[in-house]
């Protein structure tokens, strides 16, 4: 809580206002892209996959969006800061033209670096501490993927032994809901994320079901290529 007060002060709030904000809000305590997807679309069946396969799926989504060169809200959950740093170069390119972007990991404090995604800290007990997620919401495409690491797998364990219960969707309204939740959670510590995301979240994508199906096919094809 002290770290969150310091982060809120860094945004310009007075000490009393920062303390009051932290007392009133627990933005990440119950927030989970995985739980949101399962609750809103119960027919999504989680698949237990290796970390290697999860990274292949993540890279497939990222590369497909880079190839489309479209502006989109981008959010990612990395569990540990070191996992994000390994992917940071890709994410700087991915989020270069994003209206708003944020990453969640066990950062020491919130930060809003120039020309990079906002960095949002998560605590060990937060649901996000067990999730690897990627959310992309744009005018012509929308996709969300979330993998939850079960109790039998550990974030600090060997990569070859780690497993994730994974779901993903290109259903636009559902992706928008997850993107809105990410923006709201990030905005509690870095308010400009919410401000920058607001206009995009008001708009429905103009993509057709056929275009979304084509997006899903392209992602699957890329994933198969990466793991073959």
mmCIF file of the C-alpha atoms, coordinates in Angstrom:
data_MODEL
# 
_entry.id   MODEL 
# 
loop_
_atom_site.group_PDB 
_atom_site.id 
_atom_site.type_symbol 
_atom_site.label_atom_id 
_atom_site.label_alt_id 
_atom_site.label_comp_id 
_atom_site.label_asym_id 
_atom_site.label_entity_id 
_atom_site.label_seq_id 
_atom_site.pdbx_PDB_ins_code 
_atom_site.Cartn_x 
_atom_site.Cartn_y 
_atom_site.Cartn_z 
_atom_site.occupancy 
_atom_site.B_iso_or_equiv 
_atom_site.pdbx_formal_charge 
_atom_site.auth_seq_id 
_atom_site.auth_comp_id 
_atom_site.auth_asym_id 
_atom_site.auth_atom_id 
_atom_site.pdbx_PDB_model_num 
ATOM 1   C CA . UNK A 1 1   ? 0.000   0.000   0.000   1.00 0.00 ? 1   UNK A CA 1 
ATOM 2   C CA . UNK A 1 2   ? 2.883   2.371   0.757   1.00 0.00 ? 2   UNK A CA 1 
ATOM 3   C CA . UNK A 1 3   ? 4.346   1.680   -2.696  1.00 0.00 ? 3   UNK A CA 1 
ATOM 4   C CA . UNK A 1 4   ? 0.966   2.481   -4.267  1.00 0.00 ? 4   UNK A CA 1 
ATOM 5   C CA . UNK A 1 5   ? 0.740   5.754   -2.308  1.00 0.00 ? 5   UNK A CA 1 
ATOM 6   C CA . UNK A 1 6   ? 4.219   6.703   -3.601  1.00 0.00 ? 6   UNK A CA 1 
ATOM 7   C CA . UNK A 1 7   ? 3.155   5.821   -7.168  1.00 0.00 ? 7   UNK A CA 1 
ATOM 8   C CA . UNK A 1 8   ? -0.027  7.890   -6.824  1.00 0.00 ? 8   UNK A CA 1 
ATOM 9   C CA . UNK A 1 9   ? 1.987   10.840  -5.463  1.00 0.00 ? 9   UNK A CA 1 
ATOM 10  C CA . UNK A 1 10  ? 4.241   10.611  -8.528  1.00 0.00 ? 10  UNK A CA 1 
ATOM 11  C CA . UNK A 1 11  ? 1.201   11.309  -10.731 1.00 0.00 ? 11  UNK A CA 1 
ATOM 12  C CA . UNK A 1 12  ? 0.703   14.668  -8.986  1.00 0.00 ? 12  UNK A CA 1 
ATOM 13  C CA . UNK A 1 13  ? -1.783  13.838  -6.230  1.00 0.00 ? 13  UNK A CA 1 
ATOM 14  C CA . UNK A 1 14  ? -1.396  15.368  -2.802  1.00 0.00 ? 14  UNK A CA 1 
ATOM 15  C CA . UNK A 1 15  ? -0.351  13.003  -0.014  1.00 0.00 ? 15  UNK A CA 1 
ATOM 16  C CA . UNK A 1 16  ? -3.830  12.962  1.538   1.00 0.00 ? 16  UNK A CA 1 
ATOM 17  C CA . UNK A 1 17  ? -5.495  12.341  -1.851  1.00 0.00 ? 17  UNK A CA 1 
ATOM 18  C CA . UNK A 1 18  ? -3.013  9.559   -2.642  1.00 0.00 ? 18  UNK A CA 1 
ATOM 19  C CA . UNK A 1 19  ? -3.658  7.844   0.691   1.00 0.00 ? 19  UNK A CA 1 
ATOM 20  C CA . UNK A 1 20  ? -7.420  8.134   0.218   1.00 0.00 ? 20  UNK A CA 1 
ATOM 21  C CA . UNK A 1 21  ? -7.228  6.656   -3.298  1.00 0.00 ? 21  UNK A CA 1 
ATOM 22  C CA . UNK A 1 22  ? -5.259  3.643   -2.070  1.00 0.00 ? 22  UNK A CA 1 
ATOM 23  C CA . UNK A 1 23  ? -7.611  3.114   0.880   1.00 0.00 ? 23  UNK A CA 1 
ATOM 24  C CA . UNK A 1 24  ? -10.658 3.185   -1.419  1.00 0.00 ? 24  UNK A CA 1 
ATOM 25  C CA . UNK A 1 25  ? -9.360  1.001   -4.211  1.00 0.00 ? 25  UNK A CA 1 
ATOM 26  C CA . UNK A 1 26  ? -7.808  -2.422  -4.622  1.00 0.00 ? 26  UNK A CA 1 
ATOM 27  C CA . UNK A 1 27  ? -7.621  -2.473  -8.434  1.00 0.00 ? 27  UNK A CA 1 
ATOM 28  C CA . UNK A 1 28  ? -5.791  -5.748  -8.965  1.00 0.00 ? 28  UNK A CA 1 
ATOM 29  C CA . UNK A 1 29  ? -7.020  -7.742  -6.003  1.00 0.00 ? 29  UNK A CA 1 
ATOM 30  C CA . UNK A 1 30  ? -9.828  -9.433  -7.931  1.00 0.00 ? 30  UNK A CA 1 
ATOM 31  C CA . UNK A 1 31  ? -9.005  -8.556  -11.549 1.00 0.00 ? 31  UNK A CA 1 
ATOM 32  C CA . UNK A 1 32  ? -8.315  -11.479 -13.868 1.00 0.00 ? 32  UNK A CA 1 
ATOM 33  C CA . UNK A 1 33  ? -8.545  -11.655 -17.689 1.00 0.00 ? 33  UNK A CA 1 
ATOM 34  C CA . UNK A 1 34  ? -8.699  -15.451 -17.414 1.00 0.00 ? 34  UNK A CA 1 
ATOM 35  C CA . UNK A 1 35  ? -11.644 -15.366 -14.997 1.00 0.00 ? 35  UNK A CA 1 
ATOM 36  C CA . UNK A 1 36  ? -13.425 -12.738 -17.107 1.00 0.00 ? 36  UNK A CA 1 
ATOM 37  C CA . UNK A 1 37  ? -13.124 -14.854 -20.249 1.00 0.00 ? 37  UNK A CA 1 
ATOM 38  C CA . UNK A 1 38  ? -14.350 -17.999 -18.478 1.00 0.00 ? 38  UNK A CA 1 
ATOM 39  C CA . UNK A 1 39  ? -17.240 -16.188 -16.793 1.00 0.00 ? 39  UNK A CA 1 
ATOM 40  C CA . UNK A 1 40  ? -18.473 -14.377 -19.898 1.00 0.00 ? 40  UNK A CA 1 
ATOM 41  C CA . UNK A 1 41  ? -17.876 -17.185 -22.387 1.00 0.00 ? 41  UNK A CA 1 
ATOM 42  C CA . UNK A 1 42  ? -18.217 -20.500 -20.486 1.00 0.00 ? 42  UNK A CA 1 
ATOM 43  C CA . UNK A 1 43  ? -17.971 -22.504 -23.709 1.00 0.00 ? 43  UNK A CA 1 
ATOM 44  C CA . UNK A 1 44  ? -14.286 -21.545 -23.957 1.00 0.00 ? 44  UNK A CA 1 
ATOM 45  C CA . UNK A 1 45  ? -12.498 -24.727 -22.935 1.00 0.00 ? 45  UNK A CA 1 
ATOM 46  C CA . UNK A 1 46  ? -9.098  -24.189 -21.282 1.00 0.00 ? 46  UNK A CA 1 
ATOM 47  C CA . UNK A 1 47  ? -6.279  -26.203 -22.785 1.00 0.00 ? 47  UNK A CA 1 
ATOM 48  C CA . UNK A 1 48  ? -3.298  -27.119 -20.608 1.00 0.00 ? 48  UNK A CA 1 
ATOM 49  C CA . UNK A 1 49  ? -0.275  -26.203 -22.721 1.00 0.00 ? 49  UNK A CA 1 
ATOM 50  C CA . UNK A 1 50  ? 3.444   -25.783 -22.143 1.00 0.00 ? 50  UNK A CA 1 
ATOM 51  C CA . UNK A 1 51  ? 5.072   -22.400 -21.645 1.00 0.00 ? 51  UNK A CA 1 
ATOM 52  C CA . UNK A 1 52  ? 6.815   -22.930 -25.004 1.00 0.00 ? 52  UNK A CA 1 
ATOM 53  C CA . UNK A 1 53  ? 3.435   -23.284 -26.737 1.00 0.00 ? 53  UNK A CA 1 
ATOM 54  C CA . UNK A 1 54  ? 2.034   -20.292 -24.838 1.00 0.00 ? 54  UNK A CA 1 
ATOM 55  C CA . UNK A 1 55  ? 4.927   -18.102 -25.968 1.00 0.00 ? 55  UNK A CA 1 
ATOM 56  C CA . UNK A 1 56  ? 4.410   -19.315 -29.548 1.00 0.00 ? 56  UNK A CA 1 
ATOM 57  C CA . UNK A 1 57  ? 0.742   -18.281 -29.347 1.00 0.00 ? 57  UNK A CA 1 
ATOM 58  C CA . UNK A 1 58  ? 1.684   -14.908 -27.827 1.00 0.00 ? 58  UNK A CA 1 
ATOM 59  C CA . UNK A 1 59  ? 4.253   -14.250 -30.541 1.00 0.00 ? 59  UNK A CA 1 
ATOM 60  C CA . UNK A 1 60  ? 1.767   -15.307 -33.230 1.00 0.00 ? 60  UNK A CA 1 
ATOM 61  C CA . UNK A 1 61  ? -0.763  -12.735 -31.978 1.00 0.00 ? 61  UNK A CA 1 
ATOM 62  C CA . UNK A 1 62  ? 1.892   -10.021 -31.676 1.00 0.00 ? 62  UNK A CA 1 
ATOM 63  C CA . UNK A 1 63  ? 3.368   -10.670 -35.113 1.00 0.00 ? 63  UNK A CA 1 
ATOM 64  C CA . UNK A 1 64  ? -0.038  -10.794 -36.785 1.00 0.00 ? 64  UNK A CA 1 
ATOM 65  C CA . UNK A 1 65  ? -0.909  -7.427  -35.283 1.00 0.00 ? 65  UNK A CA 1 
ATOM 66  C CA . UNK A 1 66  ? 2.407   -5.938  -36.345 1.00 0.00 ? 66  UNK A CA 1 
ATOM 67  C CA . UNK A 1 67  ? 1.788   -7.231  -39.875 1.00 0.00 ? 67  UNK A CA 1 
ATOM 68  C CA . UNK A 1 68  ? -1.630  -5.542  -39.928 1.00 0.00 ? 68  UNK A CA 1 
ATOM 69  C CA . UNK A 1 69  ? -0.121  -2.182  -38.876 1.00 0.00 ? 69  UNK A CA 1 
ATOM 70  C CA . UNK A 1 70  ? -3.288  -1.142  -37.032 1.00 0.00 ? 70  UNK A CA 1 
ATOM 71  C CA . UNK A 1 71  ? -3.609  1.064   -33.967 1.00 0.00 ? 71  UNK A CA 1 
ATOM 72  C CA . UNK A 1 72  ? -4.929  -0.870  -30.980 1.00 0.00 ? 72  UNK A CA 1 
ATOM 73  C CA . UNK A 1 73  ? -5.017  -0.862  -27.199 1.00 0.00 ? 73  UNK A CA 1 
ATOM 74  C CA . UNK A 1 74  ? -2.386  -3.318  -25.959 1.00 0.00 ? 74  UNK A CA 1 
ATOM 75  C CA . UNK A 1 75  ? -2.178  -4.906  -22.506 1.00 0.00 ? 75  UNK A CA 1 
ATOM 76  C CA . UNK A 1 76  ? 0.032   -7.718  -21.261 1.00 0.00 ? 76  UNK A CA 1 
ATOM 77  C CA . UNK A 1 77  ? 0.450   -9.742  -18.083 1.00 0.00 ? 77  UNK A CA 1 
ATOM 78  C CA . UNK A 1 78  ? 3.924   -11.209 -17.542 1.00 0.00 ? 78  UNK A CA 1 
ATOM 79  C CA . UNK A 1 79  ? 3.937   -12.364 -13.899 1.00 0.00 ? 79  UNK A CA 1 
ATOM 80  C CA . UNK A 1 80  ? 7.619   -11.481 -13.403 1.00 0.00 ? 80  UNK A CA 1 
ATOM 81  C CA . UNK A 1 81  ? 9.540   -8.383  -14.463 1.00 0.00 ? 81  UNK A CA 1 
ATOM 82  C CA . UNK A 1 82  ? 12.320  -10.506 -15.966 1.00 0.00 ? 82  UNK A CA 1 
ATOM 83  C CA . UNK A 1 83  ? 9.835   -12.205 -18.319 1.00 0.00 ? 83  UNK A CA 1 
ATOM 84  C CA . UNK A 1 84  ? 8.731   -8.796  -19.584 1.00 0.00 ? 84  UNK A CA 1 
ATOM 85  C CA . UNK A 1 85  ? 12.315  -7.592  -20.018 1.00 0.00 ? 85  UNK A CA 1 
ATOM 86  C CA . UNK A 1 86  ? 12.991  -10.616 -22.234 1.00 0.00 ? 86  UNK A CA 1 
ATOM 87  C CA . UNK A 1 87  ? 10.144  -9.498  -24.501 1.00 0.00 ? 87  UNK A CA 1 
ATOM 88  C CA . UNK A 1 88  ? 10.539  -5.732  -24.097 1.00 0.00 ? 88  UNK A CA 1 
ATOM 89  C CA . UNK A 1 89  ? 12.097  -5.074  -27.495 1.00 0.00 ? 89  UNK A CA 1 
ATOM 90  C CA . UNK A 1 90  ? 9.143   -6.771  -29.206 1.00 0.00 ? 90  UNK A CA 1 
ATOM 91  C CA . UNK A 1 91  ? 6.711   -4.824  -27.022 1.00 0.00 ? 91  UNK A CA 1 
ATOM 92  C CA . UNK A 1 92  ? 8.279   -1.470  -27.777 1.00 0.00 ? 92  UNK A CA 1 
ATOM 93  C CA . UNK A 1 93  ? 7.652   -2.139  -31.455 1.00 0.00 ? 93  UNK A CA 1 
ATOM 94  C CA . UNK A 1 94  ? 4.203   -3.606  -30.821 1.00 0.00 ? 94  UNK A CA 1 
ATOM 95  C CA . UNK A 1 95  ? 3.008   -0.629  -28.769 1.00 0.00 ? 95  UNK A CA 1 
ATOM 96  C CA . UNK A 1 96  ? 4.762   2.100   -30.749 1.00 0.00 ? 96  UNK A CA 1 
ATOM 97  C CA . UNK A 1 97  ? 1.504   3.428   -32.242 1.00 0.00 ? 97  UNK A CA 1 
ATOM 98  C CA . UNK A 1 98  ? -0.887  2.156   -29.563 1.00 0.00 ? 98  UNK A CA 1 
ATOM 99  C CA . UNK A 1 99  ? -3.354  4.724   -28.151 1.00 0.00 ? 99  UNK A CA 1 
ATOM 100 C CA . UNK A 1 100 ? -2.681  3.169   -24.730 1.00 0.00 ? 100 UNK A CA 1 
ATOM 101 C CA . UNK A 1 101 ? -0.586  0.267   -23.492 1.00 0.00 ? 101 UNK A CA 1 
ATOM 102 C CA . UNK A 1 102 ? 0.320   -1.250  -20.126 1.00 0.00 ? 102 UNK A CA 1 
ATOM 103 C CA . UNK A 1 103 ? 2.073   -4.318  -18.780 1.00 0.00 ? 103 UNK A CA 1 
ATOM 104 C CA . UNK A 1 104 ? 1.448   -6.004  -15.425 1.00 0.00 ? 104 UNK A CA 1 
ATOM 105 C CA . UNK A 1 105 ? 4.267   -7.745  -13.527 1.00 0.00 ? 105 UNK A CA 1 
ATOM 106 C CA . UNK A 1 106 ? 5.952   -7.703  -10.111 1.00 0.00 ? 106 UNK A CA 1 
ATOM 107 C CA . UNK A 1 107 ? 7.462   -4.241  -10.667 1.00 0.00 ? 107 UNK A CA 1 
ATOM 108 C CA . UNK A 1 108 ? 8.683   -2.425  -7.563  1.00 0.00 ? 108 UNK A CA 1 
ATOM 109 C CA . UNK A 1 109 ? 6.433   0.549   -8.361  1.00 0.00 ? 109 UNK A CA 1 
ATOM 110 C CA . UNK A 1 110 ? 4.203   1.922   -11.079 1.00 0.00 ? 110 UNK A CA 1 
ATOM 111 C CA . UNK A 1 111 ? 5.902   3.792   -13.902 1.00 0.00 ? 111 UNK A CA 1 
ATOM 112 C CA . UNK A 1 112 ? 4.946   5.549   -17.129 1.00 0.00 ? 112 UNK A CA 1 
ATOM 113 C CA . UNK A 1 113 ? 8.108   5.571   -19.272 1.00 0.00 ? 113 UNK A CA 1 
ATOM 114 C CA . UNK A 1 114 ? 8.167   7.648   -22.439 1.00 0.00 ? 114 UNK A CA 1 
ATOM 115 C CA . UNK A 1 115 ? 7.524   5.684   -25.657 1.00 0.00 ? 115 UNK A CA 1 
ATOM 116 C CA . UNK A 1 116 ? 6.917   2.468   -23.719 1.00 0.00 ? 116 UNK A CA 1 
ATOM 117 C CA . UNK A 1 117 ? 3.989   0.708   -22.031 1.00 0.00 ? 117 UNK A CA 1 
ATOM 118 C CA . UNK A 1 118 ? 3.033   1.803   -18.521 1.00 0.00 ? 118 UNK A CA 1 
ATOM 119 C CA . UNK A 1 119 ? 4.410   -0.585  -15.898 1.00 0.00 ? 119 UNK A CA 1 
ATOM 120 C CA . UNK A 1 120 ? 1.835   -1.727  -13.347 1.00 0.00 ? 120 UNK A CA 1 
ATOM 121 C CA . UNK A 1 121 ? 2.959   -3.652  -10.235 1.00 0.00 ? 121 UNK A CA 1 
ATOM 122 C CA . UNK A 1 122 ? 1.164   -6.770  -9.028  1.00 0.00 ? 122 UNK A CA 1 
ATOM 123 C CA . UNK A 1 123 ? 1.475   -8.421  -5.622  1.00 0.00 ? 123 UNK A CA 1 
ATOM 124 C CA . UNK A 1 124 ? 2.130   -12.145 -5.024  1.00 0.00 ? 124 UNK A CA 1 
ATOM 125 C CA . UNK A 1 125 ? -1.472  -12.732 -3.940  1.00 0.00 ? 125 UNK A CA 1 
ATOM 126 C CA . UNK A 1 126 ? -3.092  -11.034 -6.943  1.00 0.00 ? 126 UNK A CA 1 
ATOM 127 C CA . UNK A 1 127 ? -4.781  -13.323 -9.506  1.00 0.00 ? 127 UNK A CA 1 
ATOM 128 C CA . UNK A 1 128 ? -2.540  -11.760 -12.157 1.00 0.00 ? 128 UNK A CA 1 
ATOM 129 C CA . UNK A 1 129 ? 0.518   -13.212 -10.425 1.00 0.00 ? 129 UNK A CA 1 
ATOM 130 C CA . UNK A 1 130 ? -0.472  -16.553 -11.988 1.00 0.00 ? 130 UNK A CA 1 
ATOM 131 C CA . UNK A 1 131 ? -1.492  -15.247 -15.419 1.00 0.00 ? 131 UNK A CA 1 
ATOM 132 C CA . UNK A 1 132 ? 0.221   -14.700 -18.750 1.00 0.00 ? 132 UNK A CA 1 
ATOM 133 C CA . UNK A 1 133 ? -2.107  -12.623 -20.900 1.00 0.00 ? 133 UNK A CA 1 
ATOM 134 C CA . UNK A 1 134 ? -2.208  -10.548 -24.065 1.00 0.00 ? 134 UNK A CA 1 
ATOM 135 C CA . UNK A 1 135 ? -5.101  -8.242  -24.937 1.00 0.00 ? 135 UNK A CA 1 
ATOM 136 C CA . UNK A 1 136 ? -5.396  -6.298  -28.190 1.00 0.00 ? 136 UNK A CA 1 
ATOM 137 C CA . UNK A 1 137 ? -8.426  -4.178  -29.022 1.00 0.00 ? 137 UNK A CA 1 
ATOM 138 C CA . UNK A 1 138 ? -8.455  -2.157  -32.257 1.00 0.00 ? 138 UNK A CA 1 
ATOM 139 C CA . UNK A 1 139 ? -10.811 -0.736  -34.840 1.00 0.00 ? 139 UNK A CA 1 
ATOM 140 C CA . UNK A 1 140 ? -10.436 -3.632  -37.260 1.00 0.00 ? 140 UNK A CA 1 
ATOM 141 C CA . UNK A 1 141 ? -9.402  -6.492  -35.017 1.00 0.00 ? 141 UNK A CA 1 
ATOM 142 C CA . UNK A 1 142 ? -9.695  -7.752  -31.451 1.00 0.00 ? 142 UNK A CA 1 
ATOM 143 C CA . UNK A 1 143 ? -8.041  -10.700 -29.750 1.00 0.00 ? 143 UNK A CA 1 
ATOM 144 C CA . UNK A 1 144 ? -7.463  -11.756 -26.166 1.00 0.00 ? 144 UNK A CA 1 
ATOM 145 C CA . UNK A 1 145 ? -5.427  -14.654 -24.799 1.00 0.00 ? 145 UNK A CA 1 
ATOM 146 C CA . UNK A 1 146 ? -4.896  -15.626 -21.174 1.00 0.00 ? 146 UNK A CA 1 
ATOM 147 C CA . UNK A 1 147 ? -3.045  -18.528 -19.620 1.00 0.00 ? 147 UNK A CA 1 
ATOM 148 C CA . UNK A 1 148 ? -3.413  -19.316 -15.934 1.00 0.00 ? 148 UNK A CA 1 
ATOM 149 C CA . UNK A 1 149 ? -0.618  -21.232 -14.242 1.00 0.00 ? 149 UNK A CA 1 
ATOM 150 C CA . UNK A 1 150 ? -2.123  -23.948 -11.994 1.00 0.00 ? 150 UNK A CA 1 
ATOM 151 C CA . UNK A 1 151 ? -0.836  -24.770 -8.523  1.00 0.00 ? 151 UNK A CA 1 
ATOM 152 C CA . UNK A 1 152 ? 1.150   -27.692 -9.926  1.00 0.00 ? 152 UNK A CA 1 
ATOM 153 C CA . UNK A 1 153 ? 3.306   -25.240 -11.925 1.00 0.00 ? 153 UNK A CA 1 
ATOM 154 C CA . UNK A 1 154 ? 5.453   -22.401 -10.586 1.00 0.00 ? 154 UNK A CA 1 
ATOM 155 C CA . UNK A 1 155 ? 6.529   -19.134 -12.157 1.00 0.00 ? 155 UNK A CA 1 
ATOM 156 C CA . UNK A 1 156 ? 10.033  -19.674 -10.790 1.00 0.00 ? 156 UNK A CA 1 
ATOM 157 C CA . UNK A 1 157 ? 10.198  -23.279 -11.977 1.00 0.00 ? 157 UNK A CA 1 
ATOM 158 C CA . UNK A 1 158 ? 12.022  -24.673 -14.975 1.00 0.00 ? 158 UNK A CA 1 
ATOM 159 C CA . UNK A 1 159 ? 10.552  -23.478 -18.279 1.00 0.00 ? 159 UNK A CA 1 
ATOM 160 C CA . UNK A 1 160 ? 10.220  -27.027 -19.603 1.00 0.00 ? 160 UNK A CA 1 
ATOM 161 C CA . UNK A 1 161 ? 8.067   -27.982 -16.607 1.00 0.00 ? 161 UNK A CA 1 
ATOM 162 C CA . UNK A 1 162 ? 5.690   -25.018 -16.609 1.00 0.00 ? 162 UNK A CA 1 
ATOM 163 C CA . UNK A 1 163 ? 2.107   -25.388 -17.849 1.00 0.00 ? 163 UNK A CA 1 
ATOM 164 C CA . UNK A 1 164 ? -0.770  -22.945 -18.380 1.00 0.00 ? 164 UNK A CA 1 
ATOM 165 C CA . UNK A 1 165 ? -4.537  -23.444 -18.661 1.00 0.00 ? 165 UNK A CA 1 
ATOM 166 C CA . UNK A 1 166 ? -5.089  -21.302 -21.730 1.00 0.00 ? 166 UNK A CA 1 
ATOM 167 C CA . UNK A 1 167 ? -8.121  -19.699 -23.387 1.00 0.00 ? 167 UNK A CA 1 
ATOM 168 C CA . UNK A 1 168 ? -8.303  -17.173 -26.212 1.00 0.00 ? 168 UNK A CA 1 
ATOM 169 C CA . UNK A 1 169 ? -10.971 -15.462 -28.290 1.00 0.00 ? 169 UNK A CA 1 
ATOM 170 C CA . UNK A 1 170 ? -11.555 -12.998 -31.133 1.00 0.00 ? 170 UNK A CA 1 
ATOM 171 C CA . UNK A 1 171 ? -15.127 -12.187 -29.999 1.00 0.00 ? 171 UNK A CA 1 
ATOM 172 C CA . UNK A 1 172 ? -15.036 -8.386  -30.147 1.00 0.00 ? 172 UNK A CA 1 
ATOM 173 C CA . UNK A 1 173 ? -17.409 -7.448  -27.316 1.00 0.00 ? 173 UNK A CA 1 
ATOM 174 C CA . UNK A 1 174 ? -15.681 -9.847  -24.948 1.00 0.00 ? 174 UNK A CA 1 
ATOM 175 C CA . UNK A 1 175 ? -12.228 -8.571  -25.886 1.00 0.00 ? 175 UNK A CA 1 
ATOM 176 C CA . UNK A 1 176 ? -13.425 -5.015  -25.316 1.00 0.00 ? 176 UNK A CA 1 
ATOM 177 C CA . UNK A 1 177 ? -14.649 -5.941  -21.827 1.00 0.00 ? 177 UNK A CA 1 
ATOM 178 C CA . UNK A 1 178 ? -11.274 -7.443  -20.939 1.00 0.00 ? 178 UNK A CA 1 
ATOM 179 C CA . UNK A 1 179 ? -9.460  -4.426  -22.419 1.00 0.00 ? 179 UNK A CA 1 
ATOM 180 C CA . UNK A 1 180 ? -11.665 -2.099  -20.364 1.00 0.00 ? 180 UNK A CA 1 
ATOM 181 C CA . UNK A 1 181 ? -10.840 -4.042  -17.200 1.00 0.00 ? 181 UNK A CA 1 
ATOM 182 C CA . UNK A 1 182 ? -7.120  -3.830  -17.955 1.00 0.00 ? 182 UNK A CA 1 
ATOM 183 C CA . UNK A 1 183 ? -7.355  -0.088  -18.611 1.00 0.00 ? 183 UNK A CA 1 
ATOM 184 C CA . UNK A 1 184 ? -9.276  0.525   -15.384 1.00 0.00 ? 184 UNK A CA 1 
ATOM 185 C CA . UNK A 1 185 ? -6.852  -1.537  -13.305 1.00 0.00 ? 185 UNK A CA 1 
ATOM 186 C CA . UNK A 1 186 ? -3.844  0.249   -14.818 1.00 0.00 ? 186 UNK A CA 1 
ATOM 187 C CA . UNK A 1 187 ? -5.461  3.681   -14.446 1.00 0.00 ? 187 UNK A CA 1 
ATOM 188 C CA . UNK A 1 188 ? -5.672  3.302   -10.673 1.00 0.00 ? 188 UNK A CA 1 
ATOM 189 C CA . UNK A 1 189 ? -1.885  3.711   -10.583 1.00 0.00 ? 189 UNK A CA 1 
ATOM 190 C CA . UNK A 1 190 ? -1.194  5.445   -13.917 1.00 0.00 ? 190 UNK A CA 1 
ATOM 191 C CA . UNK A 1 191 ? -4.296  7.537   -14.674 1.00 0.00 ? 191 UNK A CA 1 
ATOM 192 C CA . UNK A 1 192 ? -3.183  8.524   -18.175 1.00 0.00 ? 192 UNK A CA 1 
ATOM 193 C CA . UNK A 1 193 ? -3.669  4.915   -19.321 1.00 0.00 ? 193 UNK A CA 1 
ATOM 194 C CA . UNK A 1 194 ? -7.402  5.215   -18.696 1.00 0.00 ? 194 UNK A CA 1 
ATOM 195 C CA . UNK A 1 195 ? -7.543  8.642   -20.293 1.00 0.00 ? 195 UNK A CA 1 
ATOM 196 C CA . UNK A 1 196 ? -5.781  7.464   -23.453 1.00 0.00 ? 196 UNK A CA 1 
ATOM 197 C CA . UNK A 1 197 ? -7.856  4.273   -23.691 1.00 0.00 ? 197 UNK A CA 1 
ATOM 198 C CA . UNK A 1 198 ? -11.251 5.950   -23.209 1.00 0.00 ? 198 UNK A CA 1 
ATOM 199 C CA . UNK A 1 199 ? -11.916 6.966   -26.822 1.00 0.00 ? 199 UNK A CA 1 
ATOM 200 C CA . UNK A 1 200 ? -10.977 3.539   -28.209 1.00 0.00 ? 200 UNK A CA 1 
ATOM 201 C CA . UNK A 1 201 ? -13.180 1.739   -25.690 1.00 0.00 ? 201 UNK A CA 1 
ATOM 202 C CA . UNK A 1 202 ? -16.201 3.803   -26.739 1.00 0.00 ? 202 UNK A CA 1 
ATOM 203 C CA . UNK A 1 203 ? -15.972 2.475   -30.305 1.00 0.00 ? 203 UNK A CA 1 
ATOM 204 C CA . UNK A 1 204 ? -17.055 -0.920  -31.542 1.00 0.00 ? 204 UNK A CA 1 
ATOM 205 C CA . UNK A 1 205 ? -14.700 -2.526  -34.068 1.00 0.00 ? 205 UNK A CA 1 
ATOM 206 C CA . UNK A 1 206 ? -15.893 -2.281  -37.660 1.00 0.00 ? 206 UNK A CA 1 
ATOM 207 C CA . UNK A 1 207 ? -14.525 -5.718  -38.513 1.00 0.00 ? 207 UNK A CA 1 
ATOM 208 C CA . UNK A 1 208 ? -16.989 -8.333  -39.742 1.00 0.00 ? 208 UNK A CA 1 
ATOM 209 C CA . UNK A 1 209 ? -17.317 -11.870 -38.340 1.00 0.00 ? 209 UNK A CA 1 
ATOM 210 C CA . UNK A 1 210 ? -15.556 -13.061 -41.481 1.00 0.00 ? 210 UNK A CA 1 
ATOM 211 C CA . UNK A 1 211 ? -12.603 -10.761 -40.801 1.00 0.00 ? 211 UNK A CA 1 
ATOM 212 C CA . UNK A 1 212 ? -12.397 -11.950 -37.193 1.00 0.00 ? 212 UNK A CA 1 
ATOM 213 C CA . UNK A 1 213 ? -12.481 -15.570 -38.380 1.00 0.00 ? 213 UNK A CA 1 
ATOM 214 C CA . UNK A 1 214 ? -9.645  -14.765 -40.795 1.00 0.00 ? 214 UNK A CA 1 
ATOM 215 C CA . UNK A 1 215 ? -7.708  -13.230 -37.887 1.00 0.00 ? 215 UNK A CA 1 
ATOM 216 C CA . UNK A 1 216 ? -8.146  -16.409 -35.826 1.00 0.00 ? 216 UNK A CA 1 
ATOM 217 C CA . UNK A 1 217 ? -6.990  -18.544 -38.765 1.00 0.00 ? 217 UNK A CA 1 
ATOM 218 C CA . UNK A 1 218 ? -3.903  -16.382 -39.291 1.00 0.00 ? 218 UNK A CA 1 
ATOM 219 C CA . UNK A 1 219 ? -2.990  -16.639 -35.595 1.00 0.00 ? 219 UNK A CA 1 
ATOM 220 C CA . UNK A 1 220 ? -3.394  -20.425 -35.594 1.00 0.00 ? 220 UNK A CA 1 
ATOM 221 C CA . UNK A 1 221 ? -1.269  -20.766 -38.725 1.00 0.00 ? 221 UNK A CA 1 
ATOM 222 C CA . UNK A 1 222 ? 1.500   -18.610 -37.256 1.00 0.00 ? 222 UNK A CA 1 
ATOM 223 C CA . UNK A 1 223 ? 1.410   -20.563 -33.978 1.00 0.00 ? 223 UNK A CA 1 
ATOM 224 C CA . UNK A 1 224 ? 1.747   -23.880 -35.795 1.00 0.00 ? 224 UNK A CA 1 
ATOM 225 C CA . UNK A 1 225 ? 4.693   -22.499 -37.746 1.00 0.00 ? 225 UNK A CA 1 
ATOM 226 C CA . UNK A 1 226 ? 6.444   -21.337 -34.586 1.00 0.00 ? 226 UNK A CA 1 
ATOM 227 C CA . UNK A 1 227 ? 6.117   -24.660 -32.741 1.00 0.00 ? 227 UNK A CA 1 
ATOM 228 C CA . UNK A 1 228 ? 6.811   -26.967 -35.696 1.00 0.00 ? 228 UNK A CA 1 
# 
